[in-house]
Amino acid sequence: MADKLDHLLTDYFSCKLESEMRLRKLELQYHNNHDENVGGGRMQNNLTRVAETTMIHIESDPKLQLYAYQKRNHRNSIVYHA
């Protein structure tokens, strides 16, 4: 348990957590191979909302949410224990 906590705190203080969050956001912005045309029919109302769908992918990404959760909890625990 202490090794895991030490690893998480090291990631937080070395800004590795922040850089992993930035890298994940870039991955989500540029690797969007998601096909919404599941039925295979012809696409109706061809509106592409790139900014909105990218934001939805970023906000709903479980890996990015985990990084944000870890960052928030480490910041709070450091403030309360200082």
N, C-alpha and C positions, 0 to 999 in steps of 0.2 A: 504494500500500500504506500509506503514511504517513497519507494522508487518511482511509482506512478505519479505521485504528487510532485516529486522533485522534477520529473520529466516535464510535466505540465507547466510548472512555474518557470523552468528554464526556457520553454517555448514562448511563454508570455513575455519574459524580460528580454529575450534576444530578438523580439519582434518577428519570430518565425510564424507565430499564429497570424499576425497581421499580413504577412507576405503570402501565406497560404490562402487567406481569405481573398486577397487581391487576385491571386492566380486562379482561384476557382471562379471568381466573377468573370475574368477574361475567358476562361474555358466555356462558360455558359453563354457568353456573348457571341463567340465565334464558332462554336461547334453546335449548331442547331440543325441536326439532321432529323428532326421530328416531323413525321408525315401525318398531318391531320386528316387527310383524305383516306379514311379507313375503309369505307365501302367500295372504293374503286370507281365510283361513278364520276361524272363530269362535275367539276367544281362550279357551284353557283355563287353569285355575289362575290366576285374575286376581289376582296379587300384584304390587303396585307397590312397588318399593324405590327411592324417589327419592334418598335420601341415598347409597346404594351406587352407583347408576348415575351420579350427578353426580360422585362421587369418582373413578369409573373414567374418566369423560370428562376430568376435570381431569388425572389422572395419565398418561393416554395421549395427550394433545394434543401434536402435534409442535411447534406454535408456542410453547407454554408450556415445553416441554422445551428448545427453543432458547434462550429467554430465561434459563432457569435455568442452562444450560450457559455462556452468555456471562457471567452474573453470577458464577458460581463461578470461571471462568477469570480474569476481571479481578481478583477479590479475591485469588486465589492469585498472580497475576503482580505485583500491587502489593506484597504481603507479601514476596515473594522478592526483589524489586528495591529494596526500601527500605533 
